[in-house]
Amino acid sequence: MNPEPATISQLQLSVNVSRLSPKIPTLQEKMLRKFLRYLLLLLLIAAIAFFVFAPGYIDRNFNKVTLKISNPHKVTWYDSIPFIADLHCDALLWDRNNLKKHSYGHVDIPRMQEANMAFQVFTIVSKTPRGINIEHNDDKTDQIALLSFAQLRSPKDWFSVKSRALHQCEALYKTARKSGGAFRVISSQAALQQFISERNSNKQLTAGMLGIEGAHCLNDDVSNLQAFYDAGVRYIGLTHFFDNAWGGSAHGINKGGLTEKGKSLIRKMDSLHMLIDLAHASPQTIDDIFALTQSPVLISHTGVKGICDNTRNLSDAHLAEIGRRNGLVGIGLWETAVCGTDAAATAKNIRYVADKIGVDKVALGSDFDGATTTHFDVTGLPLLVDALLKEGFIREEIYKIMGGNVRDFFLRNLPAK
Ligand SMILES: [Zn+2]
């Protein structure tokens, strides 16, 4: 007996037969497969739509204006204002080409040119909490992580606040490189002086400087300051909406003062000539900064309690100390800062600061593109000039408020080279 060959060929035959005759799917199985294919397609379309449209949708809905204007009234000498400047905008947070004019948001290079604006500080926002408010926030949630994901930024940016912040710095240099000379980034007195002299013969030239809104992006490590100095950051607000390793926020849970780490950060900033922005700091943090250093300070975007009393605004005592140090107060263009939704409200806060500490120490701190509804976008600035005239300021004083003071403050206080 030799049964083996017969057994193998029987087996092969059986395998071949089963390959040739697959199990016929039932009607339900066919329908299920069809359903899954459609579902996959739908998910793919939804994902593409999300990544294409969500960043623009968020930008449009977070950065609105009270007044949409196309041709604002302009005093005859508006375009002769030598240097219009603003201390604070968050345009780098959004997925925008700032070399193109946009019909939404608040500031981009073509709109700066249209508004005769010379200089804008671009500030870096790297983490904001869910349910953001001006009274109490903790640091447990991170809305910018979601935004970074929706904007398809590098996966590193989804998780690292430092990476996000440095990428925003780089984005400003990229804008400069692609601008064909129309826009530059300034980080020293010499560069600012050069820009001023070139702009005297070409009013289309624009410039920006980098600032930080919330030093949590240093990852609680003083040694990370150098990377941001090297990236061109020239002022830092220690806290944003929550208390952090450096100090208390006006909108945090404890609202404490400077920590020991915070003190070492201020000393290091002083040694590098990096300026301190008091915006969003708790009153105790501001007191502690004044006790620690004699440096001139600025508050980049605020209102004053004397006109608009709330937790984010500046007290008379702090205002007086900023004045004594020859510092600078940037007044905002949005309702929470100035308790009003028009240029008149901003002009009233400016008048208050000028009367208290002098017209040489007040400036614009719009908070353009800071997830706020501003009175108007940058092209509406002529309306602010009208409102300042109504407040009784004369032309030379308006030159200072609209930007001359910012120019002079940075000419005095930026690193020399
Ligand atoms: Zn802010």
Boltz pocket constraint, residues with backbone or C-beta under 6 A from the ligand:
constraints:
  - pocket:
      binder: B
      contacts: [[A, 213], [A, 279], [A, 280], [A, 301], [A, 367], [A, 370]]
      max_distance: 6.0
